Amino acid sequence: MAGEEKNYKASTGVDEFYYGEVGDTLTATAIERVKFLQNITVNMPQDVVRAYGDNVTAEMAVSSGDVSVTSGFHKIPIEDKQKLLGWETVEGLTAAGSNDNPPYVACVFAKTYEDGSKEYVGLPKGIFTRPNVSGNSKEGGNTQFSSEEITAQFMDREVVGFAKGKKSVIFARDAKDSTTNRDVLFQKIFGLAHPETTTTTTTSSSTTTTTTSA
């Protein structure tokens, strides 16, 4: 917007990692949160392809690579691994195998800033792959906390409202104490409202009023 001051503040944290199974639809079956996100990297590679003639560059185009995500958590609960990775559970046991069929999921996470604002990153459709299993012995009686890392690959998916077709990553930013753009992003990514958003409908004899709050 003309005259609006640009924001040059860098993020200082991450928060609010959500996912939901979308399959081949635009609406998630439900939205789940994995708490204690420690770090996350979204790789969006692009290469410039050149065509040559007469010993010079005749034309250039951009070739986009696959979008990948690497996420580090304090711990990923087994219930979330079962859903994200398609693991089977029998008699209280959870198993991974070559026939696992991870579902297509959508994800959203937030980058946080010292001024209270947040930048949300939405990933419309992707598949997670199973993480490595590791552990460390205590050394000299000192307690050290482990962490878990999981990766995913994302693809383009139709997102309602965008004129240029399918998208693989969508960004939104809200000022402190605002959730306006967050709520729009959740509807675009999951087809559902943010889990902390509630809608109350009050009906009188002549009018119906709907109030939405977070």
BATIFI-857908 format. One record per residue: residue in one letter; x, y, z of N, C-alpha, C, O, CB in turn; residue number from 1. Coordinates in steps of 0.2 Angstrom, whole numbers, always signed. Glycine has a CB too. Layout:
<r a <X Y Z> <X Y Z> <X Y Z> <X Y Z> <X Y Z> NUM>
...
// end
This chain:
<r m <+4 -6 +0> <+0 +0 +0> <+4 +6 +0> <+9 +7 +4> <-5 +0 +6> 1>
<r a <+3 +11 -4> <+7 +17 -5> <+7 +21 +2> <+2 +22 +5> <+4 +22 -10> 2>
<r g <+13 +23 +4> <+14 +27 +10> <+15 +23 +16> <+16 +25 +21> <+8 +31 +11> 3>
<r e <+13 +16 +16> <+14 +12 +22> <+21 +10 +23> <+25 +8 +18> <+10 +5 +21> 4>
<r e <+23 +11 +29> <+30 +10 +31> <+32 +2 +31> <+28 -2 +33> <+32 +12 +38> 5>
<r k <+37 +0 +28> <+39 -7 +27> <+42 -9 +34> <+45 -5 +38> <+45 -8 +22> 6>
<r n <+41 -15 +35> <+44 -18 +42> <+50 -22 +41> <+50 -27 +37> <+38 -23 +45> 7>
<r y <+55 -20 +44> <+62 -23 +43> <+64 -27 +49> <+70 -29 +50> <+67 -18 +42> 8>
<r k <+60 -28 +54> <+61 -32 +60> <+62 -39 +59> <+58 -42 +55> <+56 -31 +66> 9>
<r a <+67 -43 +61> <+68 -50 +60> <+64 -54 +66> <+63 -51 +71> <+76 -51 +61> 10>
<r s <+62 -60 +64> <+59 -64 +69> <+64 -67 +74> <+70 -67 +73> <+55 -70 +65> 11>
<r t <+61 -68 +80> <+65 -70 +85> <+63 -77 +88> <+66 -80 +93> <+65 -65 +91> 12>
<r g <+57 -80 +85> <+55 -86 +88> <+50 -90 +83> <+48 -87 +78> <+52 -86 +94> 13>
<r v <+48 -96 +85> <+43 -99 +81> <+38 -102 +86> <+39 -103 +92> <+46 -105 +77> 14>
<r d <+32 -103 +83> <+26 -105 +87> <+20 -108 +83> <+21 -107 +77> <+24 -99 +92> 15>
<r e <+15 -111 +86> <+9 -112 +83> <+10 -117 +77> <+7 -115 +72> <+5 -106 +81> 16>
<r f <+13 -123 +78> <+13 -127 +72> <+6 -131 +72> <+5 -135 +77> <+19 -132 +73> 17>
<r y <+3 -131 +67> <-4 -134 +66> <-3 -139 +59> <+0 -137 +55> <-10 -130 +66> 18>
<r y <-7 -144 +59> <-8 -148 +53> <-15 -151 +53> <-18 -152 +58> <-2 -154 +53> 19>
<r g <-17 -153 +47> <-23 -156 +46> <-23 -160 +40> <-20 -158 +35> <-29 -151 +46> 20>
<r e <-26 -166 +40> <-26 -171 +34> <-31 -168 +29> <-37 -167 +31> <-28 -178 +37> 21>
<r v <-29 -167 +23> <-33 -164 +18> <-35 -169 +12> <-39 -168 +9> <-30 -158 +15> 22>
<r g <-31 -174 +12> <-32 -179 +6> <-32 -176 -1> <-27 -172 -2> <-38 -183 +7> 23>
<r d <-37 -177 -5> <-37 -174 -11> <-43 -168 -11> <-45 -166 -16> <-39 -179 -16> 24>
<r t <-45 -166 -5> <-50 -161 -4> <-47 -154 -2> <-41 -154 -1> <-55 -163 +1> 25>
<r l <-51 -149 -2> <-48 -142 +1> <-50 -141 +8> <-49 -136 +11> <-51 -137 -4> 26>
<r t <-53 -146 +11> <-55 -145 +18> <-52 -151 +22> <-53 -157 +21> <-63 -145 +19> 27>
<r a <-49 -149 +28> <-46 -154 +32> <-51 -157 +36> <-56 -155 +38> <-40 -150 +37> 28>
<r t <-49 -164 +38> <-54 -167 +43> <-54 -164 +50> <-59 -165 +53> <-52 -175 +43> 29>
<r a <-49 -162 +52> <-48 -158 +58> <-41 -155 +58> <-37 -156 +54> <-48 -164 +64> 30>
<r i <-40 -150 +63> <-34 -147 +64> <-31 -149 +71> <-34 -149 +76> <-35 -139 +64> 31>
<r e <-25 -151 +70> <-21 -153 +76> <-15 -149 +77> <-12 -146 +72> <-19 -161 +75> 32>
<r r <-13 -148 +83> <-7 -144 +85> <-2 -148 +88> <-3 -153 +92> <-9 -138 +90> 33>
<r v <+5 -147 +86> <+10 -150 +89> <+14 -145 +93> <+17 -140 +90> <+15 -154 +84> 34>
<r k <+14 -145 +99> <+17 -140 +103> <+25 -140 +104> <+28 -145 +102> <+15 -140 +110> 35>
<r f <+28 -135 +106> <+35 -134 +107> <+39 -135 +101> <+44 -139 +101> <+37 -140 +112> 36>
<r l <+37 -132 +96> <+41 -131 +89> <+48 -127 +91> <+48 -122 +94> <+38 -128 +84> 37>
<r q <+54 -130 +89> <+60 -127 +91> <+63 -123 +85> <+66 -118 +86> <+65 -132 +93> 38>
<r n <+63 -126 +79> <+65 -123 +73> <+62 -126 +67> <+59 -132 +67> <+73 -124 +72> 39>
<r i <+61 -122 +61> <+58 -125 +55> <+61 -121 +49> <+63 -115 +50> <+51 -124 +56> 40>
<r t <+63 -125 +44> <+65 -122 +38> <+61 -124 +32> <+60 -130 +31> <+73 -124 +37> 41>
<r v <+59 -119 +28> <+55 -121 +22> <+60 -119 +16> <+62 -113 +15> <+49 -116 +21> 42>
<r n <+62 -124 +12> <+66 -123 +6> <+62 -123 +0> <+58 -127 -1> <+71 -129 +6> 43>
<r m <+63 -117 -4> <+59 -116 -10> <+64 -115 -15> <+65 -109 -17> <+54 -110 -9> 44>
<r p <+68 -120 -18> <+73 -119 -23> <+70 -116 -29> <+65 -118 -32> <+77 -125 -24> 45>
<r q <+74 -112 -33> <+73 -110 -40> <+80 -109 -43> <+85 -107 -40> <+69 -103 -40> 46>
<r d <+79 -111 -50> <+85 -110 -54> <+83 -106 -60> <+78 -107 -63> <+88 -117 -56> 47>
<r v <+88 -102 -62> <+87 -98 -69> <+90 -103 -74> <+96 -104 -74> <+91 -91 -68> 48>
<r v <+86 -104 -79> <+87 -108 -85> <+89 -103 -91> <+84 -99 -92> <+82 -113 -87> 49>
<r r <+94 -104 -94> <+96 -99 -100> <+96 -103 -107> <+98 -109 -107> <+103 -96 -99> 50>
<r a <+93 -99 -112> <+94 -102 -118> <+99 -97 -122> <+99 -91 -122> <+87 -102 -122> 51>
<r y <+103 -100 -126> <+109 -97 -129> <+108 -97 -137> <+105 -101 -140> <+115 -100 -127> 52>
<r g <+110 -91 -140> <+111 -91 -147> <+115 -85 -149> <+116 -80 -146> <+104 -90 -150> 53>
<r d <+119 -86 -155> <+124 -81 -157> <+129 -79 -151> <+131 -73 -151> <+120 -74 -159> 54>
<r n <+130 -84 -147> <+135 -83 -142> <+133 -78 -136> <+137 -76 -133> <+142 -80 -145> 55>
<r v <+126 -77 -136> <+124 -73 -130> <+118 -77 -127> <+115 -82 -130> <+122 -66 -133> 56>
<r t <+115 -74 -122> <+109 -77 -119> <+103 -74 -123> <+102 -68 -123> <+108 -75 -111> 57>
<r a <+99 -78 -126> <+93 -76 -129> <+87 -76 -125> <+83 -71 -126> <+92 -82 -135> 58>
<r e <+87 -80 -120> <+81 -80 -116> <+82 -83 -109> <+87 -87 -109> <+75 -83 -119> 59>
<r m <+79 -81 -104> <+79 -84 -97> <+72 -86 -95> <+67 -82 -96> <+83 -79 -92> 60>
<r a <+72 -91 -91> <+66 -93 -87> <+68 -96 -80> <+73 -98 -79> <+62 -98 -91> 61>
<r v <+63 -96 -76> <+64 -98 -69> <+61 -105 -69> <+55 -107 -70> <+61 -94 -64> 62>
<r s <+65 -110 -66> <+63 -117 -65> <+63 -118 -57> <+67 -117 -54> <+68 -122 -68> 63>
<r s <+57 -119 -55> <+56 -120 -48> <+56 -127 -45> <+53 -132 -49> <+49 -118 -46> 64>
<r g <+60 -128 -40> <+61 -135 -37> <+55 -137 -32> <+51 -133 -31> <+68 -136 -34> 65>
<r d <+56 -143 -29> <+51 -145 -24> <+52 -141 -18> <+58 -140 -16> <+52 -153 -23> 66>
<r v <+46 -140 -15> <+46 -137 -8> <+47 -142 -3> <+43 -147 -3> <+40 -133 -7> 67>
<r s <+52 -141 +2> <+53 -146 +7> <+53 -142 +14> <+55 -136 +14> <+60 -150 +6> 68>
<r v <+51 -146 +19> <+51 -143 +26> <+55 -147 +31> <+53 -153 +31> <+44 -142 +28> 69>
<r t <+59 -144 +35> <+62 -148 +40> <+60 -145 +47> <+62 -139 +48> <+70 -148 +39> 70>
<r s <+57 -149 +51> <+55 -146 +57> <+58 -149 +63> <+59 -155 +63> <+47 -146 +58> 71>
<r g <+60 -145 +68> <+63 -148 +75> <+58 -147 +80> <+56 -141 +81> <+70 -145 +76> 72>
<r f <+57 -152 +84> <+52 -151 +90> <+56 -154 +96> <+60 -158 +96> <+46 -155 +89> 73>
<r h <+53 -151 +102> <+56 -154 +108> <+54 -161 +109> <+58 -166 +111> <+52 -150 +114> 74>
<r k <+48 -163 +106> <+45 -170 +106> <+39 -170 +101> <+35 -166 +102> <+44 -173 +113> 75>
<r i <+39 -175 +97> <+33 -176 +93> <+29 -182 +96> <+31 -188 +96> <+35 -178 +85> 76>
<r p <+23 -181 +99> <+19 -186 +102> <+18 -192 +97> <+17 -190 +91> <+13 -183 +105> 77>
<r i <+17 -198 +100> <+16 -204 +96> <+9 -203 +92> <+9 -205 +86> <+16 -210 +100> 78>
<r e <+5 -200 +95> <-2 -199 +92> <-1 -195 +85> <-5 -196 +81> <-7 -196 +97> 79>
<r d <+3 -190 +85> <+4 -186 +79> <+8 -190 +74> <+7 -189 +68> <+8 -179 +81> 80>
<r k <+13 -194 +76> <+17 -198 +72> <+12 -203 +68> <+12 -204 +62> <+22 -202 +75> 81>
<r q <+7 -206 +72> <+3 -210 +69> <-2 -207 +63> <-3 -210 +58> <-2 -213 +74> 82>
<r k <-4 -201 +65> <-8 -197 +60> <-4 -195 +54> <-6 -195 +48> <-11 -192 +63> 83>
<r l <+2 -192 +55> <+6 -189 +50> <+9 -194 +45> <+10 -193 +40> <+12 -185 +53> 84>
<r l <+11 -200 +48> <+15 -205 +45> <+11 -211 +43> <+14 -215 +39> <+21 -207 +49> 85>
<r g <+5 -211 +45> <+1 -217 +43> <+3 -224 +46> <+2 -229 +44> <+1 -218 +35> 86>
<r w <+6 -223 +52> <+8 -229 +56> <+2 -233 +59> <-3 -230 +61> <+13 -227 +62> 87>
<r e <+3 -239 +59> <-3 -243 +62> <-2 -245 +69> <+4 -245 +72> <-3 -250 +58> 88>
<r t <-8 -245 +73> <-8 -246 +80> <-12 -253 +81> <-18 -253 +79> <-10 -240 +84> 89>
<r v <-9 -257 +85> <-12 -264 +87> <-11 -265 +94> <-5 -266 +96> <-10 -269 +82> 90>
<r e <-16 -266 +98> <-15 -268 +105> <-10 -264 +109> <-6 -266 +113> <-13 -275 +105> 91>
<r g <-10 -257 +107> <-6 -252 +111> <+1 -252 +108> <+5 -248 +111> <-6 -254 +118> 92>
<r l <+2 -255 +102> <+9 -255 +99> <+8 -251 +93> <+3 -252 +89> <+11 -262 +98> 93>
<r t <+13 -247 +91> <+13 -243 +85> <+19 -246 +81> <+25 -246 +83> <+14 -235 +87> 94>
<r a <+18 -247 +74> <+23 -250 +70> <+23 -246 +64> <+19 -243 +61> <+21 -257 +68> 95>
<r a <+30 -246 +61> <+31 -243 +55> <+34 -248 +50> <+37 -253 +52> <+37 -237 +56> 96>
<r g <+32 -247 +44> <+34 -252 +39> <+34 -250 +32> <+32 -244 +31> <+29 -258 +39> 97>
<r s <+36 -254 +27> <+37 -252 +20> <+30 -250 +17> <+30 -247 +12> <+41 -257 +16> 98>
<r n <+25 -253 +20> <+18 -252 +17> <+15 -246 +20> <+9 -245 +19> <+14 -258 +18> 99>
<r d <+18 -242 +24> <+15 -236 +27> <+12 -231 +21> <+16 -231 +16> <+19 -232 +32> 100>
<r n <+7 -228 +22> <+4 -224 +18> <+2 -217 +21> <-3 -216 +23> <-2 -227 +14> 101>
<r p <+8 -212 +21> <+6 -206 +25> <+1 -202 +21> <+1 -202 +15> <+13 -202 +25> 102>
<r p <-3 -199 +24> <-9 -195 +21> <-6 -188 +19> <-1 -186 +21> <-15 -194 +26> 103>
<r y <-10 -185 +14> <-8 -178 +12> <-11 -174 +18> <-16 -174 +20> <-12 -176 +5> 104>
<r v <-6 -169 +20> <-8 -164 +25> <-7 -157 +23> <-2 -156 +19> <-5 -166 +32> 105>
<r a <-10 -153 +27> <-9 -145 +26> <-6 -143 +33> <-7 -146 +38> <-15 -141 +24> 106>
<r c <-1 -138 +33> <+2 -136 +39> <+2 -128 +39> <+2 -125 +34> <+9 -139 +39> 107>
<r v <+2 -126 +45> <+3 -118 +46> <+8 -118 +52> <+7 -121 +57> <-4 -115 +47> 108>
<r f <+12 -113 +52> <+16 -111 +58> <+17 -104 +58> <+16 -100 +53> <+23 -115 +58> 109>
<r a <+19 -101 +64> <+20 -94 +65> <+27 -92 +67> <+31 -96 +71> <+16 -91 +70> 110>
<r k <+30 -87 +64> <+36 -84 +66> <+34 -78 +70> <+30 -74 +68> <+41 -82 +59> 111>
<r t <+37 -78 +76> <+36 -72 +81> <+41 -67 +81> <+47 -68 +79> <+35 -75 +88> 112>
<r y <+39 -61 +83> <+43 -55 +83> <+42 -52 +90> <+38 -52 +93> <+41 -50 +77> 113>
<r e <+48 -48 +91> <+48 -45 +98> <+43 -39 +99> <+41 -38 +105> <+55 -42 +99> 114>
<r d <+40 -36 +94> <+35 -32 +95> <+28 -35 +96> <+23 -31 +96> <+35 -27 +89> 115>
<r g <+27 -41 +96> <+21 -45 +97> <+18 -47 +90> <+13 -50 +91> <+17 -40 +101> 116>
<r s <+20 -45 +85> <+17 -47 +78> <+19 -54 +77> <+24 -56 +79> <+19 -42 +73> 117>
<r k <+16 -57 +72> <+17 -63 +70> <+17 -64 +62> <+12 -61 +59> <+12 -69 +73> 118>
<r e <+21 -68 +59> <+20 -70 +52> <+19 -77 +51> <+23 -81 +54> <+27 -68 +48> 119>
<r y <+13 -79 +48> <+11 -85 +47> <+13 -88 +40> <+13 -85 +35> <+3 -86 +48> 120>
<r v <+15 -94 +40> <+17 -98 +34> <+13 -104 +33> <+12 -108 +38> <+25 -100 +34> 121>
<r g <+9 -104 +28> <+4 -109 +26> <+7 -114 +21> <+9 -111 +16> <-3 -107 +25> 122>
<r l <+6 -120 +22> <+9 -125 +17> <+2 -130 +15> <+0 -134 +19> <+15 -130 +19> 123>
<r p <+0 -129 +9> <-7 -132 +7> <-7 -139 +7> <-12 -142 +9> <-9 -129 +1> 124>
<r k <-2 -143 +4> <-3 -150 +3> <+4 -153 +3> <+8 -152 -1> <-7 -151 -3> 125>
<r g <+5 -158 +7> <+12 -161 +7> <+12 -168 +11> <+6 -170 +14> <+17 -157 +10> 126>
<r i <+17 -172 +11> <+18 -178 +14> <+24 -178 +19> <+29 -176 +17> <+18 -184 +9> 127>
<r f <+23 -180 +25> <+29 -181 +30> <+32 -188 +29> <+29 -193 +27> <+27 -180 +37> 128>
<r t <+39 -188 +30> <+42 -194 +30> <+45 -196 +37> <+46 -191 +41> <+48 -194 +25> 129>
<r r <+45 -202 +39> <+47 -204 +46> <+54 -202 +48> <+59 -202 +44> <+46 -212 +46> 130>
<r p <+54 -200 +54> <+60 -197 +57> <+65 -203 +59> <+63 -209 +60> <+59 -192 +63> 131>
<r n <+71 -201 +60> <+76 -206 +63> <+75 -207 +70> <+72 -203 +74> <+83 -204 +62> 132>
<r v <+77 -213 +73> <+76 -214 +80> <+83 -214 +83> <+87 -217 +81> <+73 -221 +81> 133>
<r s <+84 -210 +88> <+90 -209 +92> <+90 -208 +99> <+84 -206 +101> <+94 -203 +88> 134>
<r g <+95 -209 +103> <+95 -207 +110> <+102 -207 +112> <+107 -209 +109> <+91 -213 +114> 135>
<r n <+103 -203 +118> <+109 -202 +121> <+109 -204 +128> <+105 -204 +132> <+111 -195 +120> 136>
<r s <+115 -207 +130> <+116 -209 +137> <+118 -202 +141> <+120 -198 +139> <+122 -214 +138> 137>
<r k <+116 -203 +148> <+118 -197 +152> <+125 -197 +153> <+128 -203 +153> <+114 -198 +159> 138>
<r e <+128 -192 +154> <+136 -191 +155> <+137 -188 +161> <+135 -182 +162> <+139 -187 +149> 139>
<r g <+140 -192 +166> <+142 -189 +172> <+136 -187 +177> <+137 -182 +181> <+146 -183 +171> 140>
<r g <+130 -190 +175> <+124 -188 +179> <+121 -182 +177> <+116 -180 +180> <+126 -187 +186> 141>
<r n <+123 -179 +171> <+120 -173 +169> <+114 -175 +165> <+114 -179 +161> <+125 -169 +165> 142>
<r t <+109 -171 +165> <+103 -172 +161> <+103 -168 +155> <+104 -162 +156> <+96 -171 +165> 143>
<r q <+102 -171 +149> <+102 -167 +143> <+95 -169 +139> <+94 -175 +139> <+108 -169 +139> 144>
<r f <+92 -164 +137> <+85 -166 +133> <+87 -167 +126> <+91 -164 +123> <+80 -160 +134> 145>
<r s <+83 -172 +124> <+84 -174 +116> <+79 -169 +113> <+75 -166 +116> <+83 -181 +115> 146>
<r s <+79 -170 +106> <+74 -167 +102> <+73 -171 +96> <+76 -176 +95> <+77 -160 +99> 147>
<r e <+67 -170 +92> <+66 -174 +86> <+65 -169 +80> <+62 -164 +81> <+59 -177 +88> 148>
<r e <+67 -172 +75> <+67 -168 +68> <+63 -173 +63> <+63 -179 +63> <+74 -167 +65> 149>
<r i <+58 -169 +59> <+54 -173 +54> <+54 -168 +48> <+54 -162 +48> <+47 -174 +57> 150>
<r t <+54 -172 +42> <+54 -168 +36> <+48 -170 +32> <+45 -175 +33> <+60 -170 +32> 151>
<r a <+47 -165 +27> <+41 -166 +23> <+42 -163 +16> <+46 -159 +15> <+34 -163 +26> 152>
<r q <+38 -165 +11> <+39 -163 +4> <+32 -160 +3> <+27 -163 +4> <+41 -168 -1> 153>
<r f <+32 -154 +0> <+25 -151 -2> <+24 -149 -9> <+29 -148 -13> <+24 -144 +2> 154>
<r m <+18 -149 -12> <+17 -148 -19> <+12 -142 -19> <+9 -140 -14> <+14 -155 -22> 155>
<r d <+11 -140 -25> <+6 -135 -27> <-1 -138 -26> <-3 -144 -27> <+6 -133 -34> 156>
<r r <-6 -134 -24> <-13 -136 -23> <-17 -130 -24> <-15 -124 -23> <-14 -139 -16> 157>
<r e <-23 -131 -27> <-28 -126 -28> <-30 -122 -22> <-31 -126 -17> <-34 -128 -32> 158>
<r v <-29 -116 -22> <-31 -112 -16> <-36 -107 -18> <-35 -103 -22> <-25 -108 -12> 159>
<r v <-42 -107 -15> <-48 -103 -17> <-46 -95 -16> <-43 -93 -11> <-54 -104 -13> 160>
<r g <-47 -92 -22> <-46 -84 -21> <-41 -82 -25> <-40 -76 -27> <-46 -82 -14> 161>
<r f <-36 -86 -27> <-30 -84 -31> <-31 -85 -38> <-33 -90 -40> <-24 -88 -28> 162>
<r a <-29 -80 -42> <-31 -80 -49> <-26 -84 -53> <-27 -87 -58> <-31 -73 -52> 163>
<r k <-20 -85 -50> <-14 -88 -54> <-14 -96 -52> <-9 -99 -52> <-8 -85 -53> 164>
<r g <-20 -99 -50> <-20 -106 -50> <-17 -109 -43> <-18 -106 -38> <-17 -109 -55> 165>
<r k <-13 -114 -44> <-11 -118 -38> <-5 -114 -34> <-1 -111 -37> <-9 -125 -40> 166>
<r k <-5 -115 -28> <+0 -112 -23> <+3 -118 -19> <+0 -123 -17> <-3 -107 -19> 167>
<r s <+10 -117 -17> <+13 -121 -13> <+15 -118 -6> <+16 -122 -1> <+19 -124 -16> 168>
<r v <+15 -112 -5> <+17 -108 +1> <+13 -102 +1> <+13 -98 -4> <+24 -107 +2> 169>
<r i <+10 -100 +7> <+6 -94 +7> <+8 -91 +14> <+9 -94 +19> <-2 -95 +7> 170>
<r f <+9 -84 +14> <+11 -80 +20> <+6 -75 +22> <+2 -73 +18> <+18 -76 +18> 171>
<r a <+6 -74 +28> <+1 -69 +31> <+4 -66 +37> <+8 -69 +41> <-6 -73 +33> 172>
<r r <+3 -60 +39> <+6 -56 +44> <+1 -52 +48> <-4 -49 +45> <+11 -51 +42> 173>
<r d <+1 -53 +55> <-4 -49 +59> <+0 -45 +64> <+6 -47 +67> <-8 -54 +63> 174>
<r a <-2 -39 +65> <+1 -35 +71> <-1 -38 +77> <-5 -42 +78> <-2 -27 +70> 175>
<r k <+2 -35 +83> <+1 -37 +89> <-7 -37 +91> <-10 -32 +89> <+5 -33 +94> 176>
<r d <-9 -42 +94> <-16 -43 +96> <-21 -43 +90> <-27 -43 +92> <-18 -37 +101> 177>
<r s <-19 -44 +84> <-23 -45 +79> <-23 -52 +76> <-17 -55 +76> <-22 -40 +73> 178>
<r t <-28 -55 +74> <-28 -62 +71> <-32 -62 +64> <-34 -67 +62> <-32 -67 +76> 179>
<r t <-33 -56 +61> <-37 -55 +55> <-34 -60 +50> <-38 -64 +47> <-38 -48 +53> 180>
<r n <-28 -59 +48> <-25 -62 +42> <-24 -69 +44> <-24 -74 +40> <-18 -59 +40> 181>
<r r <-22 -71 +50> <-22 -78 +53> <-28 -82 +51> <-28 -87 +49> <-20 -78 +60> 182>
<r d <-34 -79 +53> <-40 -82 +52> <-41 -83 +44> <-44 -88 +42> <-46 -78 +55> 183>
<r v <-40 -78 +40> <-41 -79 +33> <-36 -85 +30> <-38 -89 +26> <-39 -73 +29> 184>
<r l <-30 -85 +33> <-25 -90 +31> <-28 -97 +32> <-27 -102 +28> <-18 -89 +34> 185>
<r f <-30 -98 +39> <-33 -105 +41> <-38 -107 +36> <-39 -113 +35> <-35 -104 +48> 186>
<r q <-43 -102 +34> <-48 -104 +30> <-45 -106 +23> <-48 -111 +20> <-53 -98 +29> 187>
<r k <-40 -103 +21> <-37 -105 +14> <-34 -111 +14> <-34 -115 +10> <-33 -99 +12> 188>
<r i <-30 -112 +20> <-26 -118 +20> <-30 -125 +22> <-29 -130 +19> <-20 -117 +25> 189>
<r f <-34 -124 +27> <-38 -130 +30> <-45 -130 +28> <-48 -135 +29> <-37 -129 +38> 190>
<r g <-48 -124 +26> <-55 -124 +25> <-59 -124 +31> <-65 -125 +31> <-57 -130 +21> 191>
<r l <-55 -123 +37> <-58 -123 +43> <-56 -117 +47> <-51 -114 +46> <-57 -129 +47> 192>
<r a <-60 -115 +52> <-57 -109 +57> <-52 -111 +61> <-51 -117 +63> <-63 -106 +61> 193>
<r h <-48 -106 +63> <-43 -107 +68> <-46 -111 +74> <-51 -109 +77> <-39 -101 +70> 194>
<r p <-43 -116 +78> <-46 -119 +83> <-47 -115 +89> <-52 -116 +93> <-41 -124 +86> 195>
<r e <-44 -109 +90> <-46 -104 +95> <-51 -100 +94> <-53 -95 +98> <-40 -101 +98> 196>
<r t <-54 -100 +88> <-59 -96 +85> <-66 -99 +87> <-67 -105 +84> <-58 -94 +78> 197>
<r t <-71 -95 +90> <-77 -98 +91> <-82 -93 +88> <-81 -87 +88> <-78 -99 +99> 198>
<r t <-88 -96 +86> <-93 -92 +83> <-100 -94 +87> <-102 -99 +87> <-94 -94 +75> 199>
<r t <-102 -88 +89> <-109 -89 +93> <-114 -85 +89> <-113 -79 +87> <-108 -85 +100> 200>
<r t <-120 -88 +88> <-125 -85 +85> <-131 -84 +89> <-133 -89 +93> <-128 -90 +79> 201>
<r t <-133 -78 +90> <-139 -76 +94> <-145 -74 +90> <-144 -70 +85> <-137 -70 +98> 202>
<r t <-151 -77 +91> <-157 -76 +87> <-162 -73 +91> <-164 -76 +96> <-159 -83 +83> 203>
<r s <-165 -68 +88> <-171 -65 +92> <-177 -65 +87> <-176 -69 +82> <-169 -57 +93> 204>
<r s <-182 -63 +89> <-188 -63 +85> <-188 -60 +78> <-191 -62 +73> <-194 -61 +88> 205>
<r s <-183 -55 +77> <-183 -51 +71> <-176 -51 +68> <-176 -50 +62> <-185 -44 +72> 206>
<r t <-171 -53 +72> <-164 -52 +69> <-160 -58 +71> <-161 -61 +76> <-160 -46 +71> 207>
<r t <-155 -59 +67> <-150 -65 +69> <-143 -61 +69> <-141 -59 +64> <-150 -71 +64> 208>
<r t <-139 -62 +74> <-132 -59 +75> <-127 -64 +76> <-128 -68 +80> <-132 -53 +80> 209>
<r t <-122 -64 +72> <-116 -69 +73> <-110 -65 +75> <-108 -60 +72> <-115 -72 +66> 210>
<r t <-107 -67 +80> <-101 -64 +83> <-95 -69 +83> <-96 -75 +85> <-102 -61 +90> 211>
<r t <-90 -67 +80> <-84 -72 +80> <-78 -69 +84> <-77 -63 +84> <-81 -73 +73> 212>
<r s <-75 -73 +88> <-70 -70 +93> <-65 -76 +93> <-66 -81 +92> <-73 -68 +100> 213>
<r a <-59 -73 +95> <-53 -78 +96> <-50 -77 +103> <-46 -81 +105> <-48 -77 +91> 214>
// end
